[in-house]
Amino acid sequence: MSIQSNIKHIKSCIKHAELVVVTKHQNLKDIQEVYHLGEKNFGENRVTDLLYKKEQLPNDIKWHMIGHLQTNKVKMIASFIHMIQSVDSLKLLHVINKNGEKNNRKINCLIQVKIAEEETKYGFSIKDAKKIFQSNYKEEYKNINIKGVMGMASFTNNIQQIKKEFRIIKELSNTLNSNQKILSIGMSNDYRIACEEGSNMIRIGTSVFDKNL
């Protein structure tokens, strides 16, 4: 299938969820094709790759940082990043807020919650994520907009396990207010399940760019 066909198929499946196209390992030509098909939300895992692609691609792209973000690299993206989806520590929240203040802007963020059983996944526990949302964080982090939560399910063929993990983060999302309603769950291998479980933001790379699907 072509990239255009892939996107059409994905959008027929996700319906009410916003698509963030993951550009990890993708070439500029293919990314530009996706852009010209009308997509404006793009996600990157690494700061160096994000900076390079930002320079080469149109200025109206909304860049999402979706990979693990080191605190010393926040300053490199703070002036333009549309959303940091992978906020996985209080230290990182503090540094993002500090850089938002330096750039005179509020930076959109999602709290990353660890729902997978895999040790390699990052994120707050449900308990610690709740503490953030129940705290007076708007006073402490005046240059951050916390827009919701993000999570990654275990990489497994066990559909029931994936559903269970998505439901855990969905329950947390249900407790948040109307300004925190982004639920970013679902990638190429599990986005259909994520949509069934209430996702409203999907992060997809392979299923967009793979022309052999």
Residue, then its C-alpha position, 0 to 999 in steps of 0.5 A: m500500500s502507498i503512504q496515502s492508502n496507509i493513512k486513509h486506512i488508519k484514519s478509518c480505524i481511529k475515527h475520533a482520535e488525533l493522529v501523531v505521525v512518528t518520524k523515527h528512522q524515516n527519510l525526509k521525502d516520505i515525511q514531506e509526502v505525509y505533510h502534503l497529505g495534510e498531516k501536521n502533527f509529527g512525533e520524534n523520539r530523539v532530540t537530535d533527529l527532531l532538530y534536524k528534521k525541524e530545520q529541513l521541513p515546513n515551519d507549521i509542523k507541530w512537533h511532539m517529543i515522544g521519547h525519553l527526554q534528558t533534562n540537559k536537552v530540554k533547552m534545545i527544544a523549549s522555544f518551539i516544541h508543540m508538546i512533550q508527551s514523555v514527562d516521566s519525572l518531577k525533575l524533568l517537569h521542573v526543568i521544562n517549566k524553567n525553560g518555558e519561563k526563559n522562552n516566555r511560553k507555556i509548554n504543553c506536556l503529557i504525564q507519562v505513566k508506566i502501565a507496561e510490565e517491561e522494565t525498559k519503559y519509563g513513566f510515573s506510577i499511577k499513584d505518583a501521577k495522581k499526586i501530580f494532578q491532585s497537587n497545586y502544580k499550576e502554581e509550581y509550574k506556571n510555564i507548563n500546560i499539563k494536557g493529559v497522560m501518555g502511556m505504552a502498553s507491553f509489546t505482546n500478542n496478548i490482547q487481554q494484557i494490552k487491554k488491561e494496561f490501557r484500561i489502567i491509564k484510561e481510569l486515571s484519565n477519567t478522573l482528570n478535568s476537561n483541560q487534561k483530557i488527552l489520552s495518548i495511547g496506541m502505536s502501530n501494533d496496538y492502535r485499534i485496541a487503544c481506540e476501543e479503550g478510549s484513546n484520543m491521540i495515537r502515535i503511529g510510524t510504521s503503519v504510516f510509512d511501510k509500503n509493504l503492508 
